[in-house]
Amino acid sequence: MAEMTGLRFVCVAHVTPASWTTCAVLDLLGFGLQPGDPLDVTTTLCDSVRKADAVIVIDHVSKDELFRDHPCPRQYGFESYISIPIYDTAGAFFGTLCGLDPKPLVLSESKTVKSLELFAQLISKQLEAERRHAERISELTDEKATALLREGFIAVLGHDIRTPLSSILHGAQILQQRGGDSTTLTVARTIQRSGQRIGRMIDDVLDFVRGRLGGGIALELEPVTDLAEALAQTVVECQSEYPQRAIVTDIAIPGTVWCNRDRMTQLLSNLLSNALRYGEPGTPVRVDARVEDGTFRLTVANEGETIAPDKLGKLFQPYWRDDDGQPRRGLGLGLYIASEIAHAHGGKLHVVSRDRRTAFTCSAPAGLR
């Protein structure tokens, strides 16, 4: 929402007739609000959203006849403001997706409002998933019940969250097809990239849970004749997300390789995204794929700070990342899943980091014919 609108304070708030509580917040203005912090609900416009059951959008408070004399903008010092109601799946009012900024911003365009309403629907689905998850945890006590809970969690992720996500991606695609001014196209592409990233996170979580339940990632091997083309297309897709970065490829895979094409491209995507994210800006990322002595080898290498030996062994652990206090991106499952995919192919994924170069190599039997 912040990236789409330019608002520097964005939050999800639980709003009742008697309370206003922060659930999640991005605060670039230094208000100091943290998740769980309350405000006097009577001082907020979110209370008006609850009472009117309607969206409030203000581009420029000082020029708005309805709100320019309202005490709320003066108390919190904003000129632009938007608040979208969030409902639970039963249709009851939960709270708001709201944002504000001391600077005037154009928020009232119908495309912007519609996109934020879709985000509010996605939040509603996530809240419902968390509610179901919490209820089931309180009810289940033995190991069998816990397994059923995980399976139910997969179903919620796979259905309830993907449905609004599909709507968001479809809306972004329609906006791009219809064209319009450069700002609209930029917002549409941002929505699409963010939605695709959410989709990949969902896939990672599903793979992680299925792997834990079944003792690894299950897959079927088959003769693949176009693995080189599939890997090259994956590079193109990753390049589109990082247009400013250079990716140098050397892919030479003759004949047929026995593997799972989709999982191998997923492995490359995870390794390549990791290299592009953590590699030194301005340096190329290199992708090398070939078959030698009956072994398929895929290497992704980037330049940058050498990884300490004591951290190398932790890279393939789920949720572990050495971000050194930097803002987190993703769930920290990419390298773990890549390693599991390599194991499912009868191979392994290893990493070497020295002399400011880090290289991840997947080695697996090729079954070349």
C-alpha positions, 0 to 999 in steps of 0.5 A: 500500500505504501509503495502504491500510494506514497503514504508514509504511515500505513497500518491495519487497525482493529476498530470497535465502538470502544477501542482502536488497536494497531495490528500491523504498521509501517511507520516512516513518519516516526509516530511510534506506534507498534503492533498492539498499541491503542489510540482513543477511537473517538479521535480517529476517522476510522471510527467514522468509517465504522459508523458509516460503513464506508471508505474515507479518502482525502487527497488534501485536507486543507482543501476538503470542505468536509474535513478541513475543520475536523479536529482529527487532521489537526491532532495527527498532522496529516493532509492526505488520508485513506481508510478502507473497511475490513470485514471478517468472512461473516461480513462483520466489521473488523477494522480498517486498512488506513494510511496518512501523510503530512503531504497531499497525495492523489488517493481518490482515483478509482483504480487506487481505491479498488486496488486497496479494497482488494488488499483489504479483502486479502487481509480479511482472508488472512485474518480468517485463516489465522482465526481458524488456525488458532481455534484448531490449535486450542482444540487439538492435543495429540500428534494426529490432531496436529497433522490434521491441523497442518493439512487444514492450514494447507487447504486455507492457504491454497484456497482462501488466500489464492482466491483474492490474490488471483483477483489482485493479479487479474486486476493488475493485468486488466489495468496494464492491458487498458493502458493509461498514463505512466503512473497508472501503468507503474502502479499496475506493474507494482501490484502485479510484481507484489502479487506474484511475490506473495504467490511465491511465498505461498508456494514456499510455505506449502512446500515446507509444510508438505515436506515436513509432513511427508519427510521431504518434497515428493516429485516424479522424474521424467525424461525432459528434452527442453530443460535448457530452454526452461532454465533460460526462461526462468532467467528471463523471468528473474531478470524482469524483476531485477532489470538493473542487474546483469545475469550472465548465462552458460547453459549447455544441456544436450539430449534428455535429462531425467528430472522434474522440469518444474522443480528444477526451474523452481530451484534455479529461481530460488538460487537466482533470486537469492543471488540477485538479492544479496549479491553486490549491486553493479556486479553480474550474477552467473548461471552455469548449467551442464551435464558432465560424466552423467551428472547434471550440475547447476551453479549460480554465483554472485560477487559480494561479501564472503560468507563466514564459514560458521554461517555456511552450514546454516544457509539451508535451514528453514527461516534462517537468514543472515540479514544483519538487521536489514529489512526482511524480504520473503520467508527465508525458505528459498534455499531450504526448498532448493536443497530439498529439491536437490535431495528429491532428485537424488543429488545435493546442493552445496555452497562455496564462499571465498574471495568475495564470490559465493557459488551454490551448486546443485549436483544430481544424476542426469540419466542422460540419453 
